[in-house]
Amino acid sequence: QVQLQESGGGLAQAGGSLRLSCAASGITFTNYVMDWYRQPPGKQRESVATITSFRVTNYADFVKGRFTIFRDNAKKTVYLQMNSLKPEDTAVYYCAARIGSKAYWGQGTQVTVSS
């Protein structure tokens, strides 16, 4: 059974930092592209960052220079380091594992940034 478990969300002040983690089980982690998405209140889910099995990364423009995605293949975990947080970063953050057309999703973790 595939499971993706996010953690690390919470409340932060503007300008602060949080680190999200997503621990995977039930998959051959190194075969998967890992993504972080977010869904702000009242808005659609949007892509935040992606990291391939070769650690090639890609970021949405609105987080470039502030967020960093990285993975620890030995721990089967992907991280999202979020710095210089803004109130507009408030959202539920989801991790996803992708291979071909197949994708698995976590349950999400709430991030709230106060001004």
KOLFIVEX-52860 format. One record per residue: residue in three letters; residue number from 1; x, y, z of N, C-alpha, C in turn. Coordinates in pm, 1 decimal, m for minus. Atoms other than C-alpha are relative to their C-alpha. Example, Ala and Ser with C-alpha at 12.3 -4.5 7.8 and 13.67 -1.06 7.14 Angstrom:
% KOLFIVEX-52860
NODE     r     k       n_px       n_py       n_pz      ca_px      ca_py      ca_pz       c_px       c_py       c_pz
NODE   ALA     1       89.0     m119.0        0.0     1230.0     m450.0      780.0       90.0      120.0        0.0
NODE   SER     2      m82.0     m119.0       m6.0     1367.0     m106.0      714.0      m77.0      109.0       73.0
END
This chain:
% KOLFIVEX-52860
NODE     r     k       n_px       n_py       n_pz      ca_px      ca_py      ca_pz       c_px       c_py       c_pz
NODE   GLN     1       85.0     m118.6        0.0        0.0        0.0        0.0       89.0      124.2        0.0
NODE   VAL     2      m78.6     m121.9       11.7      137.4      337.2     m105.0      m49.6      101.7      101.6
NODE   GLN     3       34.1     m106.9      m94.2      146.4      603.9      162.2      100.3      113.5      m12.9
NODE   LEU     4      m80.7     m121.3       m5.3      274.5      959.0      153.5      m48.6       79.6      120.2
NODE   GLN     5       38.6      m66.0     m124.1      275.1     1129.0      491.8       76.1      131.1       13.8
NODE   GLU     6      m60.9     m131.4      m17.2      338.0     1502.2      509.8        4.1       38.3      147.0
NODE   SER     7       m9.9      m55.8     m134.8      451.2     1677.0      825.7       78.1      130.2       m6.6
NODE   GLY     8      m79.2     m122.5       m8.3      602.7     2003.9      936.3      m77.7      127.8      m21.0
NODE   GLY     9       79.8     m119.9       16.4      318.2     2239.6      865.4      m29.1       65.9      133.5
NODE   GLY    10       33.0      m71.4     m122.1      196.0     2493.9     1115.0      m13.1      148.0      m26.4
NODE   LEU    11       14.7     m145.2        5.8      184.5     2862.3     1189.4      137.5       64.7        0.0
NODE   ALA    12     m125.6      m74.4        5.3      468.1     3095.9     1094.4      m31.4      147.2      m21.4
NODE   GLN    13       13.7     m143.5       26.2      514.4     3469.6     1086.0       60.3       33.4     m135.7
NODE   ALA    14      m58.1      m46.6      125.8      585.1     3654.0      765.5      150.2       22.7       18.1
NODE   GLY    15     m145.0       m7.7       m8.2      956.1     3636.5      695.3       63.2     m120.0       65.1
NODE   GLY    16      m50.1      116.9      m68.7      988.2     3312.8      886.8       21.2     m118.3      m92.5
NODE   SER    17      m31.3      120.7       75.7     1069.4     2959.0      781.1      m74.1     m120.5       55.6
NODE   LEU    18       51.8      131.3      m37.1      917.6     2614.7      786.9       63.8     m102.5      m92.5
NODE   ARG    19      m45.3      110.5       84.0     1038.6     2279.7      658.9     m106.0     m107.9        0.8
NODE   LEU    20       95.8      109.8       15.8      787.5     2030.2      527.0       73.6     m127.3      m37.1
NODE   SER    21      m53.5      132.1       33.3      862.4     1661.3      504.0     m111.5      m86.4      m56.5
NODE   CYS    22       95.6       96.1       55.0      691.8     1387.4      307.1       69.9     m135.1       m5.2
NODE   ALA    23      m58.6      133.1       m7.0      777.3     1029.5      394.6      m82.4      m97.1      m82.9
NODE   ALA    24       67.9       93.0       90.1      692.7      768.0      134.8       22.3     m143.6       43.7
NODE   SER    25      m12.9      144.1      m21.9      626.9      399.9      177.9      m81.9      m72.1     m105.6
NODE   GLY    26       73.4       79.6       97.4      510.5      124.3      m54.1       37.9       25.5     m143.9
NODE   ILE    27      m47.8      m26.4      135.7      698.9      258.0     m356.6      151.4      m12.2       m4.0
NODE   THR    28     m144.8       m6.6       21.0     1046.6      229.0     m501.6       32.4      147.2      m20.7
NODE   PHE    29       m5.3     m145.5       m5.9     1118.9      587.1     m408.1       88.4       59.2     m109.5
NODE   THR    30      m95.2      m57.0       95.6     1414.2      640.0     m641.5      m55.4        2.9     m142.3
NODE   ASN    31       58.1        0.7      134.7     1194.1      568.8     m945.0      m96.6      115.7      m23.6
NODE   TYR    32      109.3      m96.0        6.8      953.6      852.7     m869.2       48.7      144.8       m3.4
NODE   VAL    33       m8.7     m145.0       m8.9      941.8     1221.1     m945.0      m85.4       42.8      118.7
NODE   MET    34       72.6      m46.9     m118.0      837.6     1399.4     m628.4      m36.7      146.6      m17.5
NODE   ASP    35       52.6     m136.0       15.5      625.8     1713.3     m623.8      m52.7       52.4      132.1
NODE   TRP    36       78.3      m70.7     m101.1      499.4     1966.4     m376.9     m101.1       88.1      m73.5
NODE   TYR    37      108.0      m84.5       47.1      166.5     2129.2     m454.9      m56.2       74.3      121.1
NODE   ARG    38       71.7      m66.0     m107.5      m42.6     2370.5     m257.1     m137.2       44.8      m48.6
NODE   GLN    39      133.2      m50.4       31.0     m403.6     2480.2     m242.4      m33.8      110.6       98.5
NODE   PRO    40       36.7     m111.6      m86.7     m464.6     2827.3     m101.2     m150.7        0.2       23.9
NODE   PRO    41      144.6       m3.7      m29.7     m805.3     2897.4       56.8      m77.6       55.9     m117.5
NODE   GLY    42       87.3      m46.5      106.6    m1071.0     2924.9     m211.3       61.1       m4.2     m138.4
NODE   LYS    43      m66.6        3.9      130.0     m826.5     2857.5     m493.5       30.3     m143.3      m40.8
NODE   GLN    44      m32.4      132.7       50.5     m720.4     2567.4     m709.4      139.3      m43.0       45.0
NODE   ARG    45     m131.9       53.4      m33.4     m430.0     2342.1     m632.9      100.2       42.3     m105.9
NODE   GLU    46     m103.3      m46.1       91.8     m104.9     2464.5     m787.2      133.3      m65.3       31.8
NODE   SER    47     m131.2       60.5      m17.6      239.1     2321.0     m842.0       95.4       99.1       64.9
NODE   VAL    48      m98.0      m82.9      m70.0      511.7     2454.2     m614.2      141.9      m35.7      m43.0
NODE   ALA    49     m136.8       41.8       30.4      823.2     2248.2     m681.4        0.7     m147.6      m36.2
NODE   THR    50      m15.5      137.4       47.2      941.1     1926.8     m843.1      145.7      m40.0       10.3
NODE   ILE    51     m136.7       52.9        2.2     1247.3     1707.3     m803.2       m2.9     m138.9      m60.9
NODE   THR    52       m5.8      129.8       64.4     1337.0     1415.9    m1025.0       89.3      m94.9       79.8
NODE   SER    53      m84.4       98.6      m67.4     1514.4     1100.3     m923.3      148.4       35.9      m13.4
NODE   PHE    54     m137.8      m47.2       18.3     1832.2     1264.9    m1055.2       21.7      133.7       67.8
NODE   ARG    55       m7.0     m123.8      m76.9     1763.6     1564.3     m828.8        0.4      125.5      m86.3
NODE   VAL    56       25.3     m119.6       78.8     1680.2     1798.5    m1112.8     m125.1       66.7       57.2
NODE   THR    57      110.2      m69.3      m66.6     1453.0     2062.7     m964.8      m64.2      104.1      m90.6
NODE   ASN    58       72.8     m104.3       70.0     1192.5     2301.2    m1093.1      m92.7       67.1       99.3
NODE   TYR    59       79.4      m76.3      m95.6     1004.1     2576.4     m910.4      m98.8       90.9      m70.7
NODE   ALA    60       92.3     m103.3       44.8      701.2     2790.9     m960.0       65.8      135.6       21.9
NODE   ASP    61      m62.4     m132.3       m9.5      797.1     3152.9    m1016.0      m23.7       64.0      136.4
NODE   PHE    62       33.9      m69.6     m123.8      622.8     3262.1     m697.6       76.7      m51.3      122.1
NODE   VAL    63      m81.4       48.3     m112.5      859.5     3054.9     m478.4      149.3       m1.7      m30.5
NODE   LYS    64     m142.0        2.8       36.2     1188.3     3082.5     m668.1       80.6       91.9       90.3
NODE   GLY    65      m86.2      m77.4      m88.3     1465.6     3199.6     m441.6      m40.7       m5.2      145.6
NODE   ARG    66       47.2        8.0     m138.6     1259.7     3132.6     m127.9      m14.7     m143.8       47.5
NODE   PHE    67       25.0      139.5      m36.0     1174.5     2760.3     m132.2      105.4      m89.4      m65.6
NODE   THR    68      m93.0       99.2       53.4     1405.8     2462.8     m182.9      m57.5     m139.4       20.4
NODE   ILE    69       43.5      139.1       m8.1     1299.8     2108.4     m261.5      123.5      m89.5       m4.1
NODE   PHE    70     m109.2       96.6        4.6     1534.3     1822.6     m184.8      m51.7     m134.8       50.2
NODE   ARG    71       45.6      134.3      m34.6     1513.0     1450.5     m130.6      114.4      m79.4       62.3
NODE   ASP    72      m92.6       95.0      m60.7     1680.4     1184.8       80.5      m49.1     m137.8      m40.9
NODE   ASN    73       47.5      128.0       52.3     1647.3      861.0     m110.8       13.0     m112.2      102.0
NODE   ALA    74      m16.6      103.9     m101.9     1776.8      652.6      178.1     m114.9        1.3       99.9
NODE   LYS    75      111.7      m12.5      m94.1     1497.6      785.6      400.0     m134.3        1.3      m70.5
NODE   LYS    76      124.4       m6.2       77.5     1240.7      785.5      118.6      m82.3      123.3       37.4
NODE   THR    77       65.5     m123.0      m45.1     1159.7     1141.6      209.9       36.9      115.8      m92.0
NODE   VAL    78      m21.9     m123.6       72.8     1119.5     1464.1       16.3      m33.9      115.2       93.1
NODE   TYR    79       14.8     m114.9      m88.3     1145.6     1801.0      184.2      m30.5      125.7      m81.1
NODE   LEU    80       17.3     m132.3       57.0     1037.8     2154.4      113.4       40.7      100.2      107.2
NODE   GLN    81      m46.1     m105.1      m89.7     1239.4     2420.5      289.7      m58.6      132.3      m46.7
NODE   MET    82       69.3     m122.8       36.0     1034.7     2738.3      292.3       54.6      114.4       84.0
NODE   ASN    83      m55.6     m117.5      m66.4     1208.9     3064.2      378.3      m72.3      125.6      m48.5
NODE   SER    84       59.9     m128.5       37.2     1096.7     3425.6      364.9     m148.6      m15.5      m29.2
NODE   LEU    85      141.3       28.5       21.1      738.8     3315.4      404.1      m82.3      127.7       m6.8
NODE   LYS    86       92.4     m111.3       18.4      459.9     3547.6      297.0     m140.4      m47.0       36.4
NODE   PRO    87      139.0       41.0      m29.7       93.9     3552.5      401.3      m65.7      m73.5     m117.2
NODE   GLU    88       59.5       67.9      115.6        5.5     3446.2       47.0       51.3     m142.6      m19.4
NODE   ASP    89      m42.1      140.3        1.2      194.9     3121.7      107.8      m94.0      m87.9       82.8
NODE   THR    90       96.9       76.2      m77.4      m91.1     3019.0      335.6      m77.5      m94.6      m90.9
NODE   ALA    91       62.7      101.8       84.9     m228.9     2694.6      192.9       12.2     m136.0       67.7
NODE   VAL    92      m26.1      139.9      m32.3     m263.2     2323.9      238.7      103.8      m49.1     m100.2
NODE   TYR    93     m109.6       47.9       84.2       57.2     2171.0      105.0       m7.0     m152.2      m10.9
NODE   TYR    94        8.2      142.6       29.5       51.8     1829.2      m58.7      128.3      m47.2      m67.8
NODE   CYS    95     m105.2       60.0       80.3      327.6     1603.0     m175.2      m62.2     m105.5      m91.1
NODE   ALA    96       45.6       98.7       96.4      287.0     1375.0     m473.2      120.7      m76.7      m52.0
NODE   ALA    97     m101.9       85.2       61.2      485.5     1086.7     m618.5      m50.9      m40.5     m137.7
NODE   ARG    98       43.2       26.3      137.7      471.8     1047.1     m995.0       95.9      m93.9      m70.8
NODE   ILE    99      m77.9       82.6       91.6      586.4      778.7    m1236.3      m88.3      m23.6     m121.7
NODE   GLY   100       83.6        7.7      118.8      458.3      791.2    m1593.0     m128.5       78.0       23.1
NODE   SER   101      129.4      m64.8      m17.8       87.6      871.5    m1580.0      m60.8      m26.9      137.4
NODE   LYS   102       50.6       35.2     m131.2       47.4      739.3    m1226.1       48.6       99.5      103.9
NODE   ALA   103      m37.1      m93.0     m105.9       43.8      968.9     m926.5      m67.1      m39.8      129.6
NODE   TYR   104       52.3       22.8     m134.5       m0.5      919.1     m555.1       10.9      130.7       76.8
NODE   TRP   105        7.1     m125.2      m73.8      m94.2     1197.4     m314.6       m3.6      m24.6      149.6
NODE   GLY   106       15.5       m0.3     m143.4      m54.8     1266.1       50.5     m128.0       71.2       40.0
NODE   GLN   107      122.2      m60.1      m51.9     m330.0     1402.3      273.7       11.8      151.1       17.3
NODE   GLY   108      m20.1     m143.4      m10.6     m177.7     1747.5      300.3       33.1       45.3      140.9
NODE   THR   109      m32.1      m62.0     m127.7      m44.4     1967.4      577.1      m24.1      150.4      m11.9
NODE   GLN   110       38.3     m141.9        4.1     m168.8     2315.6      662.4      118.5       87.9       36.0
NODE   VAL   111      m97.8     m104.9      m29.7       69.9     2609.5      646.6      m74.6      132.7        5.8
NODE   THR   112       63.0     m130.2      m17.9      m52.8     2941.8      780.7      107.3      101.9       33.2
NODE   VAL   113      m99.8     m104.5      m20.6      158.7     3254.8      755.2      m72.6      127.4       40.3
NODE   SER   114       64.2     m121.6      m50.4       55.7     3554.1      961.9       84.9      121.9      m34.0
NODE   SER   115      m70.5     m125.0       36.2      142.2     3911.8      869.6       41.6       77.7      123.4
END
